[in-house]
């Protein structure tokens, strides 16, 4: 897969992850290339994405902690759920991230904030993006660490050194408290817009949750972001072929929670192949179809990953819009789905003996 984008965009506007030649041709046909802007193409690495907001004085670097994104690389950082401190990144990777951050800051003589996004793939750390400025996560980090990072960066800008201020290296974090940054979306109000998570930013705000473990912190974040917990335990699932290998984990966990599953033909067949029973629903060209199911009002969640193209006439686009406009939770990243399931599992007291 590759990531493509017009070279002049901000906020990921016009960026897409493309997995085949047909997808690239469709993108080029739809892209605004009239002005002759260059098109950038990069390799896409589907790994664990982590983010740092560092302060540099041009020589030394201070990192208050490392945030880990729950969604794999390819989802805009503004639309990802960020976890602090990172729960799975080993010291080896933390050391590499610190060294890379210091080298980049020194090379560009950065004095002040530096935001860098990394991806960890096949035991290697890659730099995705470097921004020599403050980012949206600085207030989040300042709250969870108790350090005014804006004040620290200001002191550095006024020619004070980090050694003088007592802030050098990667801070030791308190792992007894987990904090999450959860994005907030206004998809229902923005009629006709695509809601699928990807390189192009869609969120319009964010909230924070804190607790003694990830599931409870996520629950607080979801409640604050108006993400509904299930009432009827009914889910509709339709995923792209590339995502069907991940259905086993998601499907079995949802069944164990008591969910009734409905799926389109291809997804239903994949579920049955791994021993998960579900009801099959017809395509939009037949009746009763998916939109009839959505209009009944008893679905708790729609899980839909995009196949190709985002044209309004495609089934997937119409399903996502219908779900959002009817107030049904629609998740387009399987990583977000797994986080949601983890919260539901944690809210079910009868599962406690099974957790052991």
C-alpha positions in Angstrom: 0.0 0.0 0.0 1.0 3.6 -0.5 -0.1 7.0 1.0 -0.8 9.7 -1.6 -1.5 13.3 -1.1 -1.3 16.7 -2.9 1.9 18.3 -1.7 0.3 21.5 -0.5 -2.3 20.2 1.9 -2.8 20.6 5.7 -4.7 18.4 8.1 -4.3 15.5 5.7 -6.7 17.0 3.2 -6.9 14.8 0.1 -4.7 12.1 1.6 -5.6 8.5 1.1 -4.1 5.0 1.7 -4.3 3.1 -1.6 -3.7 -0.6 -1.9 -3.9 -1.4 -5.6 -3.6 0.1 -9.1 -7.3 0.5 -9.6 -7.5 2.6 -6.4 -4.7 4.8 -7.6 -6.4 5.4 -10.9 -9.6 6.3 -9.2 -7.8 8.7 -6.9 -6.1 10.4 -9.8 -9.3 10.7 -11.7 -11.1 12.3 -8.7 -8.2 14.5 -7.5 -8.0 18.2 -8.2 -5.0 18.2 -10.4 -6.0 21.1 -12.6 -3.5 23.5 -11.0 -0.6 21.2 -11.7 0.4 20.6 -8.1 2.9 17.8 -7.4 1.5 14.6 -5.9 3.5 12.9 -3.1 3.6 9.1 -2.8 5.0 7.3 0.2 5.2 3.8 1.4 2.5 2.9 3.9 3.6 1.0 7.0 0.7 -0.5 9.1 2.4 -0.5 12.5 2.0 0.9 16.0 2.0 4.7 15.8 3.4 6.8 18.7 3.6 10.5 19.2 5.8 12.8 21.2 5.6 16.5 22.1 9.1 17.5 22.9 10.8 20.7 24.0 14.2 21.5 22.6 16.7 24.2 23.4 18.8 23.4 20.2 21.1 21.0 22.1 19.1 19.0 24.6 15.6 17.6 24.4 12.9 17.0 27.0 10.1 14.5 26.3 7.3 14.5 29.0 6.1 11.1 27.9 5.2 9.0 24.9 1.6 8.7 23.6 0.5 5.5 21.8 -2.3 5.6 19.3 -4.8 2.8 19.5 -5.5 3.0 15.8 -2.7 1.8 13.6 -0.8 4.2 11.4 -2.8 5.6 8.6 -5.4 7.3 10.8 -4.8 11.0 11.3 -3.3 11.7 14.7 -6.2 14.1 15.5 -8.7 11.3 14.9 -6.8 8.6 16.9 -7.4 7.6 20.5 -4.1 8.4 22.2 -3.0 6.6 25.4 -0.6 8.0 27.9 1.7 6.6 29.1 2.3 4.1 26.3 1.4 0.7 27.6 3.2 -1.5 25.1 6.4 0.3 23.9 9.5 -1.2 25.3 12.5 0.7 26.6 14.5 -0.1 23.4 12.0 1.8 21.3 11.7 4.6 23.8 15.5 5.1 23.7 15.4 5.1 19.9 12.6 7.6 19.9 14.5 9.9 22.2 17.7 9.7 20.1 15.9 10.4 16.9 14.1 13.3 18.5 17.3 14.8 19.7 19.1 14.3 16.4 16.3 16.0 14.5 16.0 18.9 17.0 19.8 19.5 16.9 19.9 19.3 13.1 17.2 21.9 12.6 18.3 24.0 15.7 14.8 23.9 17.1 14.2 26.0 20.1 10.8 25.4 21.6 8.2 22.7 20.7 8.7 19.8 18.4 5.9 17.3 17.6 7.0 14.0 16.0 4.9 11.0 15.0 6.7 7.6 14.7 5.6 4.2 13.6 7.1 0.9 14.9 7.1 -1.9 12.3 9.1 -5.1 12.2 11.2 -4.1 15.3 12.2 -0.8 13.7 11.2 2.8 14.5 10.4 5.0 11.5 9.7 8.8 11.5 6.4 9.6 9.9 6.1 13.3 10.4 8.0 16.2 12.1 6.3 19.5 13.1 8.5 22.2 14.6 5.7 23.7 16.6 3.2 23.1 19.4 0.4 20.5 18.7 -3.1 19.8 19.9 -1.8 17.3 22.5 0.3 19.8 24.4 -2.7 20.8 26.7 -3.5 17.1 27.2 0.1 16.3 28.2 0.3 19.3 30.4 -2.8 18.2 32.3 -1.7 14.6 32.8 1.9 15.4 33.8 1.3 18.5 35.8 4.0 20.4 33.9 3.2 23.6 32.1 4.8 22.7 28.8 3.9 26.0 27.2 5.7 27.8 30.0 8.7 25.5 29.6 8.9 26.1 25.9 8.6 29.9 26.5 11.5 29.8 28.9 13.6 28.0 26.3 12.6 30.5 23.6 13.9 33.2 26.0 17.4 31.5 25.8 17.2 29.4 29.0 18.7 25.9 28.7 16.8 22.7 29.6 19.7 21.7 31.9 19.3 25.0 33.7 15.6 24.5 34.0 16.0 20.9 35.1 14.2 19.2 32.2 16.3 16.8 30.1 15.6 13.4 28.6 12.5 11.3 28.8 10.4 11.9 31.9 9.6 9.0 34.2 5.8 8.5 34.0 3.4 7.2 36.6 2.0 3.9 35.2 -0.6 3.6 37.9 -2.9 6.1 36.1 -3.9 5.7 32.4 -5.0 8.8 30.5 -6.7 8.8 27.0 -7.4 11.5 24.5 -10.6 10.6 22.6 -11.6 12.5 19.5 -15.1 14.1 19.1 -16.8 14.1 15.7 -19.7 16.2 14.3 -20.5 13.8 11.5 -24.3 14.0 12.0 -24.3 17.8 11.6 -22.0 17.8 8.6 -24.5 16.3 6.1 -23.1 14.3 3.2 -19.6 14.1 4.5 -17.5 10.9 4.6 -16.9 9.6 8.2 -14.3 6.9 7.5 -11.1 7.4 9.5 -8.0 7.8 7.4 -5.1 10.3 6.8 -7.6 13.2 6.4 -8.6 14.7 9.7 -12.4 14.5 10.5 -12.6 15.3 14.3 -13.8 18.6 15.6 -12.7 18.3 19.2 -11.4 16.0 21.8 -12.0 14.9 25.4 -9.9 13.2 28.1 -10.5 10.2 30.4 -8.3 9.1 33.3 -8.5 6.0 35.5 -6.5 3.1 36.9 -6.7 1.0 33.8 -7.2 1.5 30.1 -10.8 0.2 29.9 -12.0 2.5 32.6 -10.2 5.5 31.2 -11.6 4.7 27.7 -15.1 4.5 29.2 -14.9 8.0 30.7 -13.5 9.2 27.4 -16.3 7.6 25.4 -19.0 8.9 27.7 -17.6 12.4 27.4 -17.4 12.1 23.6 -21.1 11.0 23.5 -20.1 7.4 22.3 -23.1 5.3 23.4 -22.7 2.0 25.3 -24.9 -0.8 23.8 -28.5 -1.3 25.0 -29.9 -4.0 22.7 -26.6 -5.8 22.0 -27.3 -5.8 18.2 -24.5 -5.1 15.7 -24.2 -4.9 11.9 -20.8 -5.8 10.4 -19.6 -5.3 6.9 -15.8 -5.2 6.3 -13.5 -5.1 3.3 -11.7 -8.4 2.2 -8.4 -7.2 3.6 -9.9 -6.9 7.1 -11.6 -10.3 7.2 -8.7 -12.0 9.0 -9.4 -9.8 12.0 -13.1 -10.9 12.3 -12.3 -13.9 14.5 -11.2 -11.9 17.5 -13.9 -9.3 17.1 -16.7 -11.7 16.3 -16.0 -14.2 19.1 -15.7 -11.4 21.7 -19.0 -9.8 20.6 -20.8 -13.2 20.7 -19.4 -13.8 24.2 -20.9 -10.4 25.3 -24.3 -11.5 24.0 -24.4 -9.5 20.7 -26.7 -10.5 17.9 -24.7 -10.1 14.7 -26.0 -9.2 11.2 -23.7 -9.0 8.2 -23.6 -8.5 4.4 -23.1 -11.7 2.3 -19.3 -11.6 2.1 -18.8 -10.8 5.8 -21.4 -13.3 6.9 -19.7 -16.1 4.9 -16.4 -15.1 6.5 -18.0 -15.2 10.0 -19.6 -18.6 9.4 -16.3 -20.0 8.2 -14.8 -19.3 11.6 -17.8 -20.7 13.5 -19.6 -17.5 14.3 -23.3 -17.4 13.6 -25.0 -14.3 12.2 -28.0 -13.1 10.2 -27.4 -12.2 6.6 -28.8 -9.0 5.1 -29.3 -8.1 1.5 -27.5 -5.4 -0.5 -29.1 -2.0 -1.1 -30.3 -3.0 -4.5 -32.6 -5.7 -3.0 -35.3 -5.6 -0.4 -35.5 -5.8 2.6 -32.0 -4.3 2.6 -29.4 -2.8 5.0 -31.2 0.6 5.2 -34.4 -1.2 6.4 -32.3 -2.7 9.2 -30.9 0.6 10.1 -34.3 2.3 10.1 -35.6 -0.2 12.7 -33.7 1.7 15.4 -32.6 -1.2 17.5 -29.0 -1.4 16.3 -26.3 -0.4 18.8 -23.3 -0.3 16.4 -22.3 -0.5 12.8 -18.8 -1.8 11.9 -17.9 -0.8 8.4 -14.4 -0.7 6.8 -14.1 1.0 3.4 -13.4 -1.0 0.3 -12.5 1.5 -2.4 -13.7 4.9 -3.3 -15.8 7.3 -1.3 -18.4 8.2 -3.8 -21.8 9.0 -2.3 -23.5 6.4 -4.6 -21.5 3.5 -3.1 -23.2 1.1 -0.7 -20.6 1.7 2.1 -20.9 5.5 2.0 -24.7 5.3 2.2 -24.6 2.8 5.1 -22.2 5.0 7.1 -24.2 8.2 6.5 -27.5 6.4 7.3 -26.1 5.1 10.6 -24.7 8.5 11.7 -27.8 10.4 10.8 -29.9 7.9 12.8 -27.7 8.3 15.8 -26.2 4.8 15.5 -22.6 4.4 16.5 -20.6 3.7 13.3 -16.9 2.6 13.6 -14.7 2.4 10.6 -11.4 1.3 12.2 -11.2 -2.2 13.6 -8.7 -0.9 16.2 -11.4 1.4 17.5 -13.9 -1.5 17.5 -11.6 -3.5 19.7 -11.2 -0.6 22.1 -15.0 -0.3 22.3 -15.4 -4.0 23.0 -12.7 -3.8 25.7 -14.8 -1.1 27.4 -18.0 -3.2 27.1 -16.2 -6.2 28.5 -15.0 -4.2 31.5 -18.6 -3.0 32.1 -20.0 -6.5 32.4 -19.6 -7.7 36.0 -20.6 -11.3 35.1 -17.4 -11.6 33.0 -15.2 -11.1 36.0 -14.7 -14.8 36.8 -13.8 -15.4 33.2 -11.1 -12.7 33.3 -9.6 -14.8 36.2 
